[in-house]
Amino acid sequence: MNVIVPCYNPPEGWAEALVGRFTAFREAVSGWAGETGLIVVNDGSLSHTTDQNFKRLSELLPDIRIVSYPLNRGKGHALRQGVAASDADLHLVTDADFPYTIASMQQVALALRDHGGIVAGNRDTAYYDRVPAFRRWLSRALRWMLRNVLRQPVGDSQCGLKAFDNQGKKIFLETTIDRFLFDLEFLMLANGRVEVTPVPVELREGVMFSKVGWKILATEGRNFIWLLLRR
């Protein structure tokens, strides 16, 4: 199994936190997952700490694989590059700060082992008590659209924790959206082609939420309309 994470301008101290959480996950699945690797995609980072972070990553985890390119393209593009570079039979994608509990990640991996296809994390209701009001409203509005307009089997397309086998990998690499709605595109492309298994997941303590700017909202609004028209 490979774990693939994107990053953009990682903060100081991020390397130690990432390796610590990855190591905990690798130990949690070591009884059945075989060798578990980590692929980090540097999505055109500009931060002056970037070189230090990646040097430190390689020191802490010598077998890590780092995929880099010079221009920031967005999370969807970054994860496609990482997934394309993965040579494992099973693939798990998450965010660079490992925002979900190790137990949640383990449950997603176990569900993939047992069911194959695609496993999609589904955030519990407590998640909405921890996010800013505007982001909470957006998430709930999208959930409503998934159920009532798109008729998707998974009610939480934007959870950043997913896992899939090589059949799911093939579909993942068919996505074209570079930023956040690639998750929804992935599930829409998978609908009716492979089994998609939702698994409840929980955020770990101390997760910090990024702001959603109007520029991103405008871009993703266009992407959402495009997805509606192509379905």
Summary of the structure (lengths in Angstrom):
residues: 231
radius of gyration: 16.8
end to end distance: 31.5
largest distance: 48.9
contacts: 729
relative contact order: 0.16
helix: 45%
strand: 17%
